[in-house]
Amino acid sequence: MFQNIEFYNTPDGDVMIKAVNEPARRLKENDYEFISEMLTIISDRYPKAHAALMKLYSTRTMNKKHFEYSVVHRFIRCNFGEYDQYNRDIDINGNFIFEEVKCPLRGECPLEGVVCKPELDNNLSEREMEVFRLIVRNMRSDEIAAELSISKFTVDRHRENIKARLHLRDIPAMITYWHVNHLK
């Protein structure tokens, strides 16, 4: 899970990544783990932005690394481009905090509101509801993984998506939300 990360665009068009207590580094095509995790989050939480970027860069699909890099690079450039050392772009809870990025196409870009400042998909999938139900039963990630025959990583990803979609901070808030909203 990503936490406390600041992104910014350089005048040359590079995307810089600055995590807490780490030096800033340039996003590169060979940052496969970072790109893969970011792509998963974009796909899960912002499916309209994901679909638009997949279509936009569809001519690059023959080179998978370059294709995925292009999608993540564009998403970051359009949403997190301004440097702000006090307000992180990804907060301590893993939530994305979008910025009003300076863009010469503002007001006329067909992807405005789709890719930049995208809508969070706050509908939980059937699998996320199953994971949510088991979390409320006080099961740990490894127990949920065994119960549903999925990996612990997948359980953790579902948990983070639930928290992001419902704007919840932690597991106690998830449990409270479940009971207050009479979910079953």
Phi and psi in degrees as a GROMACS rama.xvg file:
@    title "Ramachandran Plot"
@    xaxis  label "Phi"
@    yaxis  label "Psi"
@TYPE xy
-82.3331  139.683  PHE-2
-145.21  145.379  GLN-3
48.0829  58.8944  ASN-4
-119.834  136.911  ILE-5
-114.614  133.485  GLU-6
-113.006  152.729  PHE-7
-155.273  154.463  TYR-8
-94.759  140.563  ASN-9
-91.2661  162.221  THR-10
-59.5214  -23.8945  PRO-11
-83.6869  -2.53038  ASP-12
94.8797  4.66372  GLY-13
-79.4206  154.379  ASP-14
-103.827  127.406  VAL-15
-105.118  143.982  MET-16
-117.983  126.058  ILE-17
-127.594  106.123  LYS-18
-92.1295  158.078  ALA-19
-59.6575  135.104  VAL-20
60.7196  24.0939  ASN-21
-131.868  152.14  GLU-22
-71.6097  153.479  PRO-23
-66.7875  144.388  ALA-24
-139.306  155.463  ARG-25
-83.5255  137.088  ARG-26
-68.4043  125.74  LEU-27
-121.007  159.47  LYS-28
-59.8864  -28.8335  GLU-29
-89.7155  9.59614  ASN-30
-81.7899  59.3079  ASP-31
-60.2831  -43.4343  TYR-32
-61.1386  -47.3266  GLU-33
-61.5223  -48.421  PHE-34
-62.5321  -43.4689  ILE-35
-62.5871  -45.3804  SER-36
-66.4291  -41.4425  GLU-37
-64.2252  -41.5352  MET-38
-62.6609  -39.2122  LEU-39
-62.9732  -44.0402  THR-40
-64.4023  -44.2261  ILE-41
-60.2262  -45.6549  ILE-42
-62.5365  -43.9194  SER-43
-72.0356  -44.1233  ASP-44
-96.3569  -26.6898  ARG-45
-131.162  64.663  TYR-46
-61.3666  -31.5098  PRO-47
-68.5623  -41.88  LYS-48
-64.8532  -42.2141  ALA-49
-59.8244  -48.183  HIS-50
-62.645  -42.0098  ALA-51
-64.0924  -41.8779  ALA-52
-70.7479  -36.4644  LEU-53
-61.8516  -41.9207  MET-54
-67.8769  -44.6749  LYS-55
-58.2062  -41.6088  LEU-56
-103.282  19.0009  TYR-57
-60.1871  -24.7672  SER-58
-71.5061  -11.2157  THR-59
-99.313  8.00191  ARG-60
-65.8326  -19.896  THR-61
-66.9083  -26.9532  MET-62
-111.626  90.7688  ASN-63
-55.7715  -44.4122  LYS-64
-61.0862  -45.5716  LYS-65
-67.9972  -38.8998  HIS-66
-60.2353  -52.3325  PHE-67
-66.5707  -39.1931  GLU-68
-59.6089  -45.1226  TYR-69
-60.2615  -41.9178  SER-70
-63.8895  -49.9417  VAL-71
-66.8615  -42.887  VAL-72
-57.228  -47.2187  HIS-73
-65.9027  -42.4345  ARG-74
-59.9861  -44.4864  PHE-75
-66.9016  -46.388  ILE-76
-58.574  -38.6341  ARG-77
-80.4978  -16.5898  CYS-78
-121.228  -21.9469  ASN-79
-134.142  28.6484  PHE-80
-74.4826  -18.6974  GLY-81
-90.3917  137.85  GLU-82
-81.3161  125.821  TYR-83
-146.104  102.893  ASP-84
-73.0482  -11.9599  GLN-85
-100.428  -24.8632  TYR-86
-118.508  104.497  ASN-87
-69.5441  150.155  ARG-88
-75.6542  -31.7074  ASP-89
-119.742  117.711  ILE-90
-80.7719  -175.49  ASP-91
-63.2783  -23.4516  ILE-92
-93.9729  2.84313  ASN-93
84.5474  9.37761  GLY-94
-82.0496  143.421  ASN-95
-83.9291  130.85  PHE-96
-112.777  97.7523  ILE-97
-73.3898  150.308  PHE-98
-116.989  161.104  GLU-99
-86.8217  93.1752  GLU-100
-79.2525  138.673  VAL-101
-67.0938  123.014  LYS-102
-142.446  130.526  CYS-103
-68.2029  -14.9961  PRO-104
-97.5531  6.60412  LEU-105
-53.7875  128.014  ARG-106
93.4215  -17.4353  GLY-107
-128.822  -5.29879  GLU-108
-73.983  129.098  CYS-109
-67.4577  -16.1495  PRO-110
-95.3857  0.908572  LEU-111
-64.6752  129.852  GLU-112
84.438  -10.0557  GLY-113
-105.766  -55.6324  VAL-114
-92.4915  -47.1146  VAL-115
-87.7488  132.764  CYS-116
50.0625  56.7  LYS-117
-70.464  159.764  PRO-118
-78.2686  135.032  GLU-119
-75.7923  129.571  LEU-120
-80.4251  105.231  ASP-121
-99.9232  17.1366  ASN-122
-87.297  126.365  ASN-123
-82.1574  139.369  LEU-124
-73.9168  167.5  SER-125
-59.2155  -42.2468  GLU-126
-66.4119  -39.8586  ARG-127
-63.3313  -36.9423  GLU-128
-65.1786  -37.8987  MET-129
-62.7448  -45.3025  GLU-130
-63.2704  -44.282  VAL-131
-57.5787  -46.6913  PHE-132
-58.1839  -42.5617  ARG-133
-73.3207  -32.0225  LEU-134
-63.4234  -42.6757  ILE-135
-63.7887  -29.3749  VAL-136
-77.8563  6.44062  ARG-137
71.2705  30.6962  ASN-138
-89.0045  145.043  MET-139
-81.9535  165.151  ARG-140
-56.0063  -44.2491  SER-141
-66.9838  -33.583  ASP-142
-70.0437  -40.3358  GLU-143
-64.3497  -42.2736  ILE-144
-58.9522  -44.9304  ALA-145
-65.9354  -42.3577  ALA-146
-61.9681  -41.3149  GLU-147
-98.5515  -0.251705  LEU-148
56.7108  47.6482  SER-149
-131.105  169.261  ILE-150
-77.7033  157.321  SER-151
-61.3826  -37.8911  LYS-152
-58.0203  -43.2941  PHE-153
-65.2735  -40.8099  THR-154
-60.2531  -46.9752  VAL-155
-62.3307  -39.8922  ASP-156
-64.4676  -43.5627  ARG-157
-60.7781  -42.5164  HIS-158
-60.4981  -45.2676  ARG-159
-65.7129  -37.1001  GLU-160
-66.1215  -40.0275  ASN-161
-60.7889  -48.1804  ILE-162
-60.6781  -42.6704  LYS-163
-66.7907  -45.794  ALA-164
-66.917  -33.9654  ARG-165
-98.8744  3.60527  LEU-166
57.5069  49.2412  HIS-167
-111.183  150.016  LEU-168
-91.6582  -38.5633  ARG-169
-152.081  179.993  ASP-170
-64.6239  -42.6199  ILE-171
-57.633  -37.3052  PRO-172
-66.2786  -35.6906  ALA-173
-63.452  -45.1795  MET-174
-64.523  -43.0172  ILE-175
-60.9704  -45.4907  THR-176
-57.9782  -44.7529  TYR-177
-56.2203  -49.6673  TRP-178
-74.1836  -40.0364  HIS-179
-63.2059  -36.6927  VAL-180
-94.1658  7.16381  ASN-181
51.5138  46.455  HIS-182
-76.0028  154.846  LEU-183
